[in-house]
């Protein structure tokens, strides 16, 4: 005897076309971390962009807070198969941070307090595709969700949106980051289900 009757389909949703293949909708905000949560005092926090020509652009917390902000509302998708729709953040577009950066690099290695790294093509950080955010849903970003500031790259799986971000190193060659060296896909497009190496 079947536990679910043949005609039962559950509650119809209008967001099915917004869920990438293999994803389910999460109402909560799961917390996933590979290690302990770094606690970064704001008076010691900094963010840097290091170019391949060894030029460094650096911001303190106060300088970062003085930059113009945006409030993007985006869908996010985790490689562990949950998706959260219409998440609202506040932060600085990477376009603003890169305004005075001269580089011919094609790749970026994001590095975080606590030692985490992830790699992306530089083009995936620019043209309104990524933000360095410090608020979520109208509140200061909690440390367990990456506060005081994290990267948001919503068109890729969420492991590319590094928590506790400390800087970006621009590179001429692609260097895999933490999860990429552990077998995760080098790029991570949720719509193509690029979860693991070879997908």
C-alpha positions, 0 to 999 in steps of 0.5 A: 500500500502506497503511503502517498495517494497517487493523485497527491501533488502537494501545495502548488508553488510559483517559484519552481522555475526559480529553483535550479535542478536538484534544489529544494526550497529552504525557509530557514537559513542553514549554517554550514562551515568547514571550521570554527567561526572567526571573530574579527574585531571591527577595529582590526578588520580590513579588506584588500585587493592585491593585483598581479602587479603587487599593487594593494588597495586596502579599506578599513571598516570605517572606510568600507562603511563610507562607500556607497551601498546597494541593497540587492535582493537575490536568490541563493543556492547551496551545493548541499541542495537548498535554495533560499529565494528573495534574500535581501542584503546590503553592501558594496558592489565589487564594481565600486571596490574595483573602480581604481584597480588596474589589472589585466588578470583574468582570475580572482582568489578570494581569501577569508579570515580563518584561512578559507579560499575560493576561486572565480573568474574575475568577470564573475565579480564585476558588472553588477554580479557580486557584492561585499555585504555587511547586512542581511534582512535589515540586520547586521550580518551575524558571524555565523553567516559570515559577518562582519562582511562576506562576499555574495555571488548569487549566480554561483553555488553559495560556497563561492560567496565566501564568508568572513572575507578578507581580500581578493588576490588577482591572478593570471592563472586560476588557482583552486580554493579550499573546496575546489581542491577537495573535489568540488567543481571549479566553477559551480553553476547551479543551473548546470548542477556543477557540484563536483569535479567532472559535473 
